[in-house]
Amino acid sequence: MRPDRTQVERALERAEIDREAVSDIRLRWYGQTSMLLARIRPVVRLLGVSDNGLETAATDAVRLSKWLTDEIRQWCSEELLAAARESYDDFEMGFRARQVLGENAELPQWNEALRALGGEYVPVKNDRAMDQAKRHLEGAVRSLRAFARHVAVTDASICREDDQAKLFSEISAVHERLEMDAEWSDRWWEVPFRAVVDALRARYEGILAVKPYLDVFEGAESIDELNSVLERREVTLETDPLAVARRNWRHLNRVVRSLWELYEDWLMMEEADRPVRKVPEITLDASMFLRVWSKEDLLTQAKDRVEDQVFLAVVTDCKTIAEMRKTIGPRPRRPQGPKDAHKTITIAGMEYHIGGAETHSALLGRLQDLPVPTESAPGPRPSPPDAIGPRSRSGGEAIRRGGKTSHLYGSPHLPELVGIVGEMHAFRFLQSKFDIDEHAWVSEFRTKVLPLREGETDETSDSHGYDFRFTHDRKTWCVEVKATTEDGTSFDLSSGEIAAASRIAPRKDERWRILRVRRALSEQPECDWLPNPFDPVAGHLLRLRQGSMTVEYTLSQDVEDEPLAVTVVEDLKITVLRKAGTRVGKASS
């Protein structure tokens, strides 16, 4: 049975061959000129050229080329034929026409030509319009935050910092909640930056304090042009308000944690008969974005979170944590019973008490003070299955298995903690490489570590099949985190993760990857980038066991001055180098 056109095109999409080979196969299957004629007709109609003689000329490639040369001046016949050969459908042909013919071949004009031809020709849509607009917005979001901060702190009618924070939040909500126009998919092959700017400007007009600044959005055709205008209006772009907020959040977590330890010690020494509530969750609020807080600001913010007025009265004149410690006296010895031993875990060289006063948010604040996890790479494919003996692990290793975490020895509280800490390290790692924010963290652990901000939609779920999702280099990246306390190179994939990995594998604009976090509880965790097991490249690096539920890989042994040829994440522009005695990871965006 002869396959139809759809089946042929699906097979070509999966084929690992170059564009010229695809064109050759199409021509051999569909005929030398029939496909070319189908692609060229809309161009002829678009340009208003009479098609007299086209049908006859299309019976021979040479005659067709001569007809195009004689009748069409706007597009070189050789290049037009090449575009027709390489175009998969009318959408791709129209996109190429726009590149050559300019605005005369914009999407509405192209669709008009398709409608006029009728028959098998139907109007096309830009199904990627929303993604294109979002990329423009993501590229401008740092500048838009700086703009919001500038308006909030320079408005002469607002003096109180609380009011400035409210205004900043109101202005930021415009770009954070901007809804893209559904009609854009019918207007442009590529949504222009101008369209996003116009949509922002229309929504800014509803904010009285922003109206004097609306002229900065006039005529901005690119992010560079917008930045130039903002700089002329003395908007500070060098320091991202989000970076300021993260710094304030990190330092405030540290000060609050220290203050809470003092408070617990004071209660113990006073033998106060009142419970100690957990360290309060520190969330990113609008006030953190406006300026870098001083040590005095941080201590004031921390004291505001203590509700015990008696304790606050004792330390009211203290300007630092050190002065508070001198005031209340040396730290008392804390009794520890046998049950507490399993609840005390060493993380990054410091004790963490499960169920204690320190929250997951505070723990992330502590981990933020560590260097970013180092990056290594997987080595060659493991030995064949029959050459592998029983797998061995060091005693006490806890590994993250699928949707849950299992442990071999040690604290029964360790499993979930390894998963949470592993995702914290993954967040720090991805943040340093690709400048993601908390919105990219979509597993349910995120809300345990970083509570949702006011007005933020909860998109977290453990059913996604991945833990992080973000856009980079015009692709959507879905990253599943697998954490272990030691150096294990085997882990399980849940059914949901397998479904997501297999679903995303054939997509051109989306990637599913594994980020293995080893030594998750140490001061020097390491990350291994691993490919989608359903990608062809995975065959060189991974082996699936037990019905494709267990994945195994090996780490490369360091060889002096030997480069490591790994292309697992070349689309993310991460290059892994190996030098004598160490692994060094480098990234660029």
C-alpha positions as CSV (number, residue, x, y, z in Angstrom):
1,M,0.0,0.0,0.0
2,R,1.4,3.4,-1.1
3,P,1.8,5.8,1.9
4,D,0.0,9.1,1.7
5,R,1.6,12.5,1.9
6,T,1.0,12.9,5.6
7,Q,2.7,9.6,6.3
8,V,5.7,10.5,4.1
9,E,6.1,13.8,5.9
10,R,6.0,12.3,9.3
11,A,8.7,9.8,8.3
12,L,10.8,12.6,7.0
13,E,10.4,14.6,10.3
14,R,11.9,11.6,12.2
15,A,14.7,10.9,9.7
16,E,18.1,12.1,10.8
17,I,19.1,13.5,7.4
18,D,20.0,16.9,6.1
19,R,17.7,19.4,4.3
20,E,19.1,18.5,0.9
21,A,18.3,14.8,1.4
22,V,14.8,15.6,2.5
23,S,14.2,17.7,-0.6
24,D,15.6,15.0,-2.8
25,I,13.2,12.4,-1.3
26,R,10.2,14.7,-1.7
27,L,11.0,15.3,-5.3
28,R,11.5,11.6,-6.0
29,W,8.2,10.7,-4.2
30,Y,6.0,13.4,-5.4
31,G,7.4,14.0,-8.9
32,Q,9.9,16.5,-10.2
33,T,7.7,19.4,-10.7
34,S,4.2,18.8,-9.3
35,M,5.3,19.7,-5.8
36,L,7.2,22.8,-7.0
37,L,4.2,24.0,-8.9
38,A,2.0,23.6,-5.8
39,R,4.4,25.7,-3.8
40,I,5.0,28.4,-6.4
41,R,1.3,29.1,-7.3
42,P,0.7,31.2,-4.1
43,V,3.8,33.3,-4.9
44,V,2.6,34.0,-8.4
45,R,-0.9,35.0,-7.1
46,L,0.6,37.1,-4.4
47,L,2.7,39.1,-6.9
48,G,-0.2,39.6,-9.2
49,V,1.5,37.8,-12.0
50,S,-0.6,36.1,-14.7
51,D,-0.2,32.3,-14.6
52,N,-0.6,31.9,-18.3
53,G,1.8,29.2,-19.5
54,L,2.8,28.2,-15.9
55,E,1.0,24.8,-16.2
56,T,2.7,24.0,-19.4
57,A,6.1,25.2,-18.2
58,A,5.8,23.1,-15.0
59,T,6.1,19.8,-17.1
60,D,9.8,20.4,-17.3
61,A,12.2,21.8,-14.6
62,V,14.2,23.8,-17.2
63,R,11.1,25.3,-18.8
64,L,9.7,26.1,-15.3
65,S,12.9,27.9,-14.4
66,K,12.8,29.9,-17.6
67,W,9.2,30.9,-17.0
68,L,9.9,32.1,-13.5
69,T,12.9,34.1,-14.8
70,D,10.8,35.8,-17.5
71,E,7.7,36.5,-15.3
72,I,8.9,37.1,-11.8
73,R,11.4,39.9,-11.2
74,Q,11.1,40.2,-7.4
75,W,12.6,36.8,-6.6
76,C,15.5,35.1,-8.3
77,S,14.2,32.0,-10.1
78,E,17.0,29.7,-8.7
79,E,16.3,30.8,-5.2
80,L,12.6,30.6,-5.6
81,L,12.9,27.0,-6.9
82,A,15.2,26.1,-4.0
83,A,12.6,27.5,-1.5
84,A,9.9,25.5,-3.1
85,R,11.9,22.3,-2.9
86,E,12.8,22.8,0.7
87,S,9.4,24.0,2.0
88,Y,7.3,21.4,3.9
89,D,4.0,23.2,3.4
90,D,2.3,26.5,2.5
91,F,3.2,28.0,5.8
92,E,6.9,27.4,5.3
93,M,6.8,28.7,1.8
94,G,4.9,31.8,2.9
95,F,7.5,32.4,5.6
96,R,10.3,32.2,3.0
97,A,8.3,34.6,0.8
98,R,8.2,37.1,3.6
99,Q,11.9,37.0,4.0
100,V,12.5,37.8,0.4
101,L,9.5,40.0,-0.5
102,G,9.1,41.9,2.8
103,E,5.8,43.2,4.1
104,N,4.1,42.5,0.8
105,A,4.2,38.9,1.8
106,E,3.1,39.3,5.4
107,L,0.7,36.7,6.7
108,P,-2.6,38.5,5.9
109,Q,-1.5,39.0,2.3
110,W,-0.3,35.5,1.9
111,N,-3.6,34.1,3.2
112,E,-5.4,36.3,0.8
113,A,-3.5,34.7,-2.0
114,L,-4.3,31.2,-0.7
115,R,-8.0,32.0,-0.4
116,A,-8.0,33.3,-3.9
117,L,-6.5,30.1,-5.2
118,G,-9.1,28.0,-3.3
119,G,-9.3,24.2,-3.7
120,E,-6.5,22.5,-1.6
121,Y,-5.2,25.9,-0.5
122,V,-6.4,27.1,2.9
123,P,-5.3,30.0,5.1
124,V,-2.4,29.3,7.5
125,K,-1.8,30.5,11.1
126,N,1.4,31.3,13.0
127,D,0.9,28.7,15.8
128,R,4.1,30.0,17.5
129,A,2.9,33.6,17.8
130,M,2.3,33.3,21.6
131,D,5.8,31.8,22.1
132,Q,7.4,34.5,20.0
133,A,5.6,37.2,22.0
134,K,6.6,35.6,25.2
135,R,10.3,35.5,24.2
136,H,10.1,39.2,23.5
137,L,8.6,39.8,26.9
138,E,11.2,37.6,28.6
139,G,13.9,39.5,26.9
140,A,12.5,42.8,28.1
141,V,11.4,41.8,31.6
142,R,14.6,43.0,33.3
143,S,14.3,46.4,31.7
144,L,10.6,46.5,32.6
145,R,11.3,45.8,36.2
146,A,13.9,48.6,36.2
147,F,11.3,50.9,34.7
148,A,8.8,50.0,37.4
149,R,11.3,50.6,40.1
150,H,12.3,54.0,38.6
151,V,8.7,55.2,38.5
152,A,8.0,53.9,42.0
153,V,10.9,55.6,43.7
154,T,11.0,58.9,41.7
155,D,7.3,59.7,42.0
156,A,7.3,62.9,44.0
157,S,3.8,62.3,45.4
158,I,4.9,59.1,47.1
159,C,7.3,59.2,50.1
160,R,6.6,56.1,52.2
161,E,8.5,53.0,51.2
162,D,5.4,50.9,51.7
163,D,3.5,53.0,49.1
164,Q,6.5,52.8,46.7
165,A,6.4,49.0,47.0
166,K,2.7,49.0,46.2
167,L,3.2,51.1,43.1
168,F,6.1,48.9,42.0
169,S,3.9,45.9,42.4
170,E,1.1,47.5,40.4
171,I,3.4,48.5,37.6
172,S,5.1,45.1,37.5
173,A,1.8,43.3,37.3
174,V,1.4,44.7,33.8
175,H,4.2,42.7,32.3
176,E,3.8,39.8,34.7
177,R,0.1,39.3,33.8
178,L,0.2,40.5,30.2
179,E,-2.1,38.5,28.0
180,M,-1.1,38.0,24.4
181,D,-3.5,39.0,21.6
182,A,-4.9,35.8,20.0
183,E,-5.2,37.7,16.7
184,W,-1.4,38.0,16.4
185,S,-1.3,34.4,15.0
186,D,-3.2,35.8,11.9
187,R,-1.1,39.0,11.6
188,W,2.5,38.1,11.5
189,W,4.9,35.3,10.6
190,E,7.1,36.6,13.4
191,V,5.4,38.7,16.1
192,P,7.4,41.9,16.3
193,F,8.8,43.4,19.5
194,R,6.7,46.5,18.6
195,A,3.5,44.5,19.2
196,V,4.4,43.5,22.7
197,V,5.5,47.1,23.5
198,D,2.2,48.5,22.2
199,A,0.3,46.0,24.4
200,L,2.3,47.0,27.4
201,R,1.8,50.7,26.7
202,A,-2.0,50.3,26.4
203,R,-2.1,48.7,29.9
204,Y,0.3,51.2,31.5
205,E,-2.1,54.0,30.5
206,G,-4.4,52.8,33.3
207,I,-1.8,53.7,35.9
208,L,-1.7,57.4,36.7
209,A,1.9,57.5,37.9
210,V,3.2,55.9,34.7
211,K,1.5,58.3,32.2
212,P,4.4,60.9,32.3
213,Y,6.7,58.1,31.2
214,L,4.7,56.5,28.3
215,D,6.8,58.2,25.7
216,V,9.7,55.8,26.4
217,F,7.7,53.1,24.6
218,E,7.2,55.1,21.4
219,G,9.1,53.8,18.4
220,A,10.9,51.1,20.2
221,E,11.4,48.3,17.6
222,S,13.8,46.2,19.7
223,I,15.0,45.7,23.3
224,D,18.1,47.7,22.5
225,E,16.1,50.7,21.3
226,L,13.9,50.5,24.4
227,N,17.0,50.3,26.7
228,S,18.5,53.3,25.0
229,V,15.4,55.4,25.6
230,L,15.2,54.2,29.3
231,E,18.8,55.2,29.8
232,R,18.2,58.7,28.4
233,R,15.4,59.0,31.0
234,E,18.0,58.0,33.7
235,V,16.5,54.6,34.4
236,T,19.1,52.5,36.1
237,L,19.4,49.2,34.1
238,E,22.7,47.9,35.4
239,T,21.2,46.4,38.6
240,D,18.2,44.2,38.0
241,P,15.6,44.7,40.7
242,L,15.1,40.9,40.9
243,A,18.8,40.5,41.7
244,V,18.4,43.1,44.5
245,A,15.4,41.3,45.8
246,R,17.1,38.0,45.8
247,R,20.1,39.5,47.7
248,N,17.8,41.1,50.3
249,W,15.8,37.8,50.6
250,R,19.0,35.7,51.0
251,H,20.5,38.1,53.7
252,L,17.2,38.4,55.5
253,N,16.9,34.7,55.7
254,R,20.3,34.5,57.3
255,V,19.6,37.3,59.8
256,V,16.2,35.8,60.7
257,R,17.7,32.4,61.2
258,S,20.4,33.8,63.6
259,L,17.8,35.9,65.4
260,W,15.6,32.8,65.9
261,E,18.5,30.8,67.3
262,L,19.0,33.6,69.9
263,Y,15.3,33.7,70.6
264,E,15.2,29.9,71.3
265,D,18.3,30.2,73.5
266,W,16.7,33.0,75.5
267,L,13.5,31.0,76.0
268,M,15.5,28.1,77.2
269,M,17.5,30.2,79.7
270,E,14.4,32.0,80.9
271,E,12.5,28.7,81.1
272,A,9.7,30.5,79.5
273,D,6.4,28.5,79.3
274,R,5.4,29.4,75.8
275,P,5.9,27.5,72.5
276,V,8.4,28.7,69.9
277,R,6.8,28.9,66.5
278,K,8.8,28.0,63.4
279,V,11.1,30.5,61.7
280,P,8.7,32.5,59.5
281,E,8.7,32.0,55.8
282,I,10.5,34.8,54.0
283,T,8.8,35.5,50.7
284,L,9.9,37.9,48.0
285,D,7.7,41.0,48.5
286,A,7.7,44.2,46.5
287,S,9.7,46.2,49.0
288,M,12.8,43.9,48.4
289,F,13.0,45.1,44.8
290,L,13.5,48.8,45.4
291,R,16.9,49.1,47.0
292,V,19.7,47.1,48.7
293,W,18.9,46.8,52.4
294,S,21.6,47.8,54.9
295,K,22.5,45.7,57.9
296,E,20.3,47.9,60.0
297,D,17.4,47.4,57.6
298,L,17.8,43.6,57.7
299,L,17.9,43.5,61.5
300,T,14.8,45.7,61.7
301,Q,13.0,43.5,59.2
302,A,14.0,40.4,61.2
303,K,12.9,41.8,64.6
304,D,9.5,42.8,63.0
305,R,8.9,39.0,62.5
306,V,9.3,38.3,66.3
307,E,6.0,38.6,68.1
308,D,7.4,38.2,71.7
309,Q,7.5,41.7,73.1
310,V,9.3,40.6,76.2
311,F,12.3,39.3,74.2
312,L,12.3,42.4,71.9
313,A,12.4,44.6,75.0
314,V,15.5,42.7,76.2
315,V,17.4,43.3,72.9
316,T,15.8,46.7,72.0
317,D,19.1,48.6,72.2
318,C,21.2,46.0,70.4
319,K,22.4,47.0,66.9
320,T,23.7,43.7,65.8
321,I,23.2,39.9,66.4
322,A,26.6,39.9,68.2
323,E,25.4,42.5,70.7
324,M,22.2,40.5,71.3
325,R,24.3,37.4,72.0
326,K,26.3,39.3,74.6
327,T,23.1,40.7,76.1
328,I,21.4,37.3,76.6
329,G,24.5,35.3,77.5
330,P,26.3,32.2,76.1
331,R,24.3,29.6,74.3
332,P,23.0,26.8,76.6
333,R,23.6,23.2,75.9
334,R,20.6,21.6,74.2
335,P,19.6,18.1,75.4
336,Q,19.2,15.6,72.6
337,G,17.2,12.4,73.0
338,P,17.4,9.2,70.9
339,K,14.4,10.3,68.8
340,D,16.1,13.6,67.9
341,A,19.1,11.9,66.4
342,H,17.2,10.7,63.3
343,K,15.7,14.2,62.9
344,T,19.1,15.9,62.8
345,I,20.7,15.9,59.4
346,T,24.0,17.5,58.3
347,I,23.5,19.6,55.3
348,A,26.4,21.6,53.8
349,G,28.4,21.1,57.0
350,M,25.7,22.4,59.3
351,E,23.0,20.7,61.3
352,Y,19.4,20.8,60.1
353,H,16.7,19.8,62.4
354,I,13.8,18.2,60.6
355,G,10.6,19.7,62.0
356,G,12.6,22.3,63.9
357,A,12.5,26.1,63.7
358,E,14.4,26.4,60.4
359,T,12.1,26.4,57.4
360,H,12.9,25.1,53.9
361,S,12.9,28.7,52.8
362,A,15.6,29.5,55.4
363,L,17.5,26.4,54.4
364,L,17.6,27.6,50.8
365,G,18.9,31.0,52.1
366,R,21.7,29.1,53.8
367,L,22.5,27.1,50.6
368,Q,22.6,30.3,48.6
369,D,25.8,31.2,50.4
370,L,27.6,28.1,49.0
371,P,29.4,28.2,45.6
372,V,27.2,27.1,42.7
373,P,27.2,23.3,42.3
374,T,30.0,22.1,40.0
375,E,29.2,20.5,36.7
376,S,30.5,17.3,35.4
377,A,29.5,15.1,32.4
378,P,28.5,11.6,31.7
379,G,31.0,9.3,30.1
380,P,30.6,6.6,27.5
381,R,27.8,4.1,27.5
382,P,28.0,1.5,30.3
383,S,29.0,-2.1,29.6
384,P,26.3,-4.4,28.1
385,P,23.7,-5.6,30.6
386,D,25.1,-9.1,30.8
387,A,28.6,-7.7,31.8
388,I,27.3,-5.8,34.8
389,G,27.2,-7.5,38.2
390,P,25.1,-6.5,41.1
391,R,25.1,-2.8,41.7
392,S,26.7,-1.6,44.9
393,R,26.3,1.6,46.8
394,S,28.0,3.1,49.8
395,G,26.2,2.6,53.0
396,G,23.8,5.4,53.9
397,E,23.2,6.7,50.4
398,A,19.8,8.0,49.8
399,I,18.6,8.3,46.3
400,R,15.7,10.1,44.6
401,R,13.6,7.4,42.9
402,G,10.8,8.5,40.5
403,G,8.0,10.5,42.2
404,K,9.2,9.4,45.7
405,T,12.5,9.1,47.4
406,S,13.8,5.8,48.9
407,H,16.6,5.3,51.4
408,L,18.8,2.4,52.3
409,Y,20.0,3.4,55.7
410,G,19.9,6.2,58.2
411,S,17.2,8.6,59.2
412,P,13.6,7.8,58.0
413,H,13.2,11.5,57.5
414,L,16.0,11.7,55.0
415,P,14.2,10.6,51.7
416,E,12.1,13.7,51.1
417,L,14.8,16.0,52.4
418,V,17.2,14.7,49.8
419,G,14.6,15.5,47.1
420,I,14.0,19.0,48.3
421,V,17.7,19.9,48.8
422,G,18.4,18.4,45.4
423,E,15.9,20.7,43.8
424,M,17.3,23.6,45.8
425,H,20.7,23.0,44.3
426,A,19.1,22.5,40.8
427,F,17.4,25.9,41.2
428,R,20.7,27.5,42.1
429,F,22.5,25.8,39.3
430,L,19.9,26.7,36.6
431,Q,19.6,30.2,38.0
432,S,23.4,30.8,37.6
433,K,23.4,29.3,34.0
434,F,20.2,30.6,32.6
435,D,19.0,33.3,35.0
436,I,15.7,31.5,35.8
437,D,13.4,32.8,38.5
438,E,11.1,30.9,40.9
439,H,8.4,30.7,38.2
440,A,10.5,28.1,36.4
441,W,10.3,25.8,39.4
442,V,7.1,23.9,38.8
443,S,7.3,20.9,41.2
444,E,5.3,20.9,44.4
445,F,8.5,21.2,46.4
446,R,8.7,24.8,45.1
447,T,5.8,26.0,47.3
448,K,7.4,24.4,50.4
449,V,10.6,26.3,49.7
450,L,9.4,29.5,48.0
451,P,5.7,30.3,48.8
452,L,3.7,31.8,46.0
453,R,3.8,35.6,45.8
454,E,0.6,37.5,46.1
455,G,-1.5,37.2,43.0
456,E,0.8,34.4,41.5
457,T,-1.0,31.5,39.9
458,D,-0.1,28.1,41.3
459,E,1.3,26.1,38.4
460,T,3.2,23.6,40.5
461,S,2.4,19.9,40.2
462,D,4.2,16.6,40.6
463,S,2.2,15.4,37.5
464,H,4.1,17.5,35.0
465,G,6.8,14.8,34.5
466,Y,9.6,17.4,35.2
467,D,10.6,19.8,38.0
468,F,11.7,22.9,36.1
469,R,10.4,24.6,32.9
470,F,11.9,27.6,31.3
471,T,12.6,29.2,27.9
472,H,16.1,29.6,26.6
473,D,17.4,30.1,23.0
474,R,13.9,29.9,21.5
475,K,13.2,26.5,23.1
476,T,11.3,25.4,26.1
477,W,13.4,23.3,28.5
478,C,11.8,20.8,30.8
479,V,14.3,19.6,33.5
480,E,13.7,16.6,35.8
481,V,15.9,16.5,38.9
482,K,17.3,13.3,40.3
483,A,19.2,13.7,43.6
484,T,21.4,11.4,45.6
485,T,23.5,11.8,48.8
486,E,26.6,10.2,47.2
487,D,27.8,9.3,43.7
488,G,25.2,6.8,42.5
489,T,24.7,6.7,38.8
490,S,21.4,4.9,38.7
491,F,17.9,6.1,39.3
492,D,14.3,5.4,38.4
493,L,11.9,7.3,36.2
494,S,8.3,7.4,37.2
495,S,5.5,6.6,34.7
496,G,4.7,10.4,34.5
497,E,8.3,11.2,33.8
498,I,8.5,8.6,31.1
499,A,5.3,9.9,29.5
500,A,6.7,13.5,29.5
501,A,10.1,12.4,28.1
502,S,8.6,10.3,25.3
503,R,6.0,13.0,24.5
504,I,8.6,15.8,24.2
505,A,11.4,13.9,22.5
506,P,10.2,14.4,18.9
507,R,9.3,18.1,19.3
508,K,11.6,20.6,17.7
509,D,11.0,23.5,20.0
510,E,10.9,21.7,23.3
511,R,13.5,19.6,25.2
512,W,13.3,17.3,28.2
513,R,16.5,16.7,30.2
514,I,17.7,15.2,33.4
515,L,19.8,17.1,36.0
516,R,21.4,14.6,38.3
517,V,22.5,16.2,41.6
518,R,25.1,14.1,43.4
519,R,26.4,14.6,47.0
520,A,23.2,16.7,47.5
521,L,23.8,17.2,51.3
522,S,27.5,18.1,51.0
523,E,29.1,21.5,50.8
524,Q,30.2,20.7,47.2
525,P,27.3,19.0,45.3
526,E,27.9,18.1,41.6
527,C,25.5,18.2,38.7
528,D,25.4,15.8,35.7
529,W,23.5,16.8,32.6
530,L,21.8,13.8,31.0
531,P,19.8,13.6,27.8
532,N,16.3,12.5,27.3
533,P,16.4,8.6,27.3
534,F,14.2,8.7,24.2
535,D,16.6,10.9,22.2
536,P,18.9,9.1,19.8
537,V,22.0,10.6,21.5
538,A,21.0,8.9,24.8
539,G,22.1,5.6,23.4
540,H,25.7,6.6,23.8
541,L,25.3,7.7,27.4
542,L,22.4,5.9,29.1
543,R,21.1,2.4,29.5
544,L,17.5,1.6,30.5
545,R,16.8,-1.3,32.8
546,Q,13.8,-3.0,34.2
547,G,11.3,-2.2,31.5
548,S,12.8,1.3,30.9
549,M,12.1,2.4,34.4
550,T,15.7,2.5,35.7
551,V,18.4,4.6,34.0
552,E,22.2,4.0,34.4
553,Y,25.2,6.0,33.2
554,T,28.9,6.3,34.0
555,L,31.0,9.3,34.9
556,S,34.1,10.0,32.7
557,Q,37.5,9.4,34.3
558,D,39.7,12.4,34.2
559,V,42.4,12.1,31.7
560,E,45.1,14.8,31.6
561,D,44.5,17.4,28.9
562,E,42.0,15.3,27.0
563,P,38.9,17.2,25.9
564,L,35.5,15.6,26.7
565,A,33.4,15.3,23.5
566,V,29.9,15.4,24.9
567,T,26.9,17.0,23.1
568,V,24.2,16.2,25.6
569,V,23.2,19.8,26.1
570,E,24.7,21.5,23.1
571,D,21.4,23.2,22.4
572,L,21.7,24.9,25.8
573,K,25.2,26.0,24.8
574,I,26.9,24.2,27.7
575,T,30.4,23.0,26.9
576,V,32.0,20.5,29.2
577,L,35.8,20.5,29.4
578,R,38.0,18.1,31.2
579,K,41.5,19.0,32.5
580,A,44.1,17.3,34.6
581,G,42.6,16.2,38.0
582,T,39.3,18.1,37.8
583,R,36.1,18.6,35.9
584,V,35.3,22.1,34.8
585,G,31.9,23.1,33.4
586,K,31.5,26.2,31.3
587,A,28.3,27.8,30.0
588,S,27.2,30.6,27.8
589,S,23.8,31.9,26.8
